[in-house]
Amino acid sequence: MSQPIKPPKRKSPLVPGPERTRIAAELREQYERGGVSIRSLAQARGRSYTFVYQLLTEAGTRFRPRGNR
């Protein structure tokens, strides 16, 4: 008999409702007021750039132009 197929393990757990909202607000504060880059935020949290960008978008963040212009 064969073993049941298991889904691959996630590197990072999903973040549910209220926790997600809290983290998004913290990231937005650091990005907008602290001037921290998305890459730096992602690295500090152990998350992907895409995850952090998505949370910032959900939080209504106003993004800076790319690069040092």
Rosetta constraint file for C-alpha pairs under 8 A:
AtomPair CA 12 CA 47 HARMONIC 7.36 0.50
AtomPair CA 15 CA 19 HARMONIC 6.39 0.50
AtomPair CA 15 CA 20 HARMONIC 5.35 0.50
AtomPair CA 16 CA 20 HARMONIC 5.55 0.50
AtomPair CA 17 CA 21 HARMONIC 6.28 0.50
AtomPair CA 18 CA 22 HARMONIC 6.21 0.50
AtomPair CA 19 CA 23 HARMONIC 6.18 0.50
AtomPair CA 20 CA 24 HARMONIC 6.02 0.50
AtomPair CA 20 CA 55 HARMONIC 7.75 0.50
AtomPair CA 21 CA 25 HARMONIC 6.22 0.50
AtomPair CA 21 CA 59 HARMONIC 7.52 0.50
AtomPair CA 22 CA 26 HARMONIC 6.36 0.50
AtomPair CA 23 CA 27 HARMONIC 6.15 0.50
AtomPair CA 23 CA 55 HARMONIC 7.94 0.50
AtomPair CA 24 CA 28 HARMONIC 6.07 0.50
AtomPair CA 24 CA 55 HARMONIC 5.12 0.50
AtomPair CA 24 CA 56 HARMONIC 5.90 0.50
AtomPair CA 24 CA 58 HARMONIC 7.38 0.50
AtomPair CA 24 CA 59 HARMONIC 5.77 0.50
AtomPair CA 25 CA 29 HARMONIC 6.19 0.50
AtomPair CA 25 CA 56 HARMONIC 7.90 0.50
AtomPair CA 25 CA 59 HARMONIC 6.31 0.50
AtomPair CA 26 CA 30 HARMONIC 6.32 0.50
AtomPair CA 27 CA 31 HARMONIC 6.02 0.50
AtomPair CA 27 CA 41 HARMONIC 7.16 0.50
AtomPair CA 27 CA 52 HARMONIC 7.70 0.50
AtomPair CA 27 CA 55 HARMONIC 7.86 0.50
AtomPair CA 27 CA 56 HARMONIC 6.72 0.50
AtomPair CA 28 CA 32 HARMONIC 5.86 0.50
AtomPair CA 28 CA 56 HARMONIC 5.79 0.50
AtomPair CA 28 CA 59 HARMONIC 6.82 0.50
AtomPair CA 28 CA 61 HARMONIC 6.10 0.50
AtomPair CA 29 CA 33 HARMONIC 5.53 0.50
AtomPair CA 29 CA 34 HARMONIC 6.85 0.50
AtomPair CA 30 CA 34 HARMONIC 4.61 0.50
AtomPair CA 30 CA 35 HARMONIC 6.51 0.50
AtomPair CA 30 CA 36 HARMONIC 5.91 0.50
AtomPair CA 31 CA 35 HARMONIC 5.04 0.50
AtomPair CA 31 CA 36 HARMONIC 4.84 0.50
AtomPair CA 31 CA 37 HARMONIC 6.36 0.50
AtomPair CA 31 CA 38 HARMONIC 7.13 0.50
AtomPair CA 31 CA 41 HARMONIC 7.91 0.50
AtomPair CA 32 CA 36 HARMONIC 7.62 0.50
AtomPair CA 32 CA 61 HARMONIC 7.48 0.50
AtomPair CA 32 CA 62 HARMONIC 7.54 0.50
AtomPair CA 32 CA 63 HARMONIC 7.97 0.50
AtomPair CA 36 CA 40 HARMONIC 6.48 0.50
AtomPair CA 36 CA 41 HARMONIC 6.73 0.50
AtomPair CA 37 CA 41 HARMONIC 6.27 0.50
AtomPair CA 38 CA 42 HARMONIC 6.12 0.50
AtomPair CA 38 CA 49 HARMONIC 6.50 0.50
AtomPair CA 38 CA 52 HARMONIC 6.75 0.50
AtomPair CA 38 CA 53 HARMONIC 6.81 0.50
AtomPair CA 39 CA 43 HARMONIC 6.14 0.50
AtomPair CA 39 CA 49 HARMONIC 5.80 0.50
AtomPair CA 40 CA 44 HARMONIC 6.08 0.50
AtomPair CA 41 CA 45 HARMONIC 6.26 0.50
AtomPair CA 41 CA 52 HARMONIC 7.20 0.50
AtomPair CA 42 CA 46 HARMONIC 5.93 0.50
AtomPair CA 42 CA 47 HARMONIC 4.88 0.50
AtomPair CA 42 CA 48 HARMONIC 5.52 0.50
AtomPair CA 42 CA 49 HARMONIC 5.38 0.50
AtomPair CA 42 CA 51 HARMONIC 7.78 0.50
AtomPair CA 42 CA 52 HARMONIC 5.89 0.50
AtomPair CA 43 CA 47 HARMONIC 6.30 0.50
AtomPair CA 43 CA 48 HARMONIC 7.44 0.50
AtomPair CA 47 CA 51 HARMONIC 6.48 0.50
AtomPair CA 47 CA 52 HARMONIC 6.99 0.50
AtomPair CA 48 CA 52 HARMONIC 6.49 0.50
AtomPair CA 49 CA 53 HARMONIC 6.07 0.50
AtomPair CA 50 CA 54 HARMONIC 6.00 0.50
AtomPair CA 51 CA 55 HARMONIC 6.32 0.50
AtomPair CA 52 CA 56 HARMONIC 6.14 0.50
AtomPair CA 53 CA 57 HARMONIC 6.13 0.50
AtomPair CA 54 CA 58 HARMONIC 6.20 0.50
AtomPair CA 55 CA 59 HARMONIC 6.17 0.50
AtomPair CA 56 CA 60 HARMONIC 6.49 0.50
AtomPair CA 56 CA 61 HARMONIC 5.41 0.50
AtomPair CA 57 CA 61 HARMONIC 5.65 0.50
AtomPair CA 65 CA 69 HARMONIC 7.45 0.50
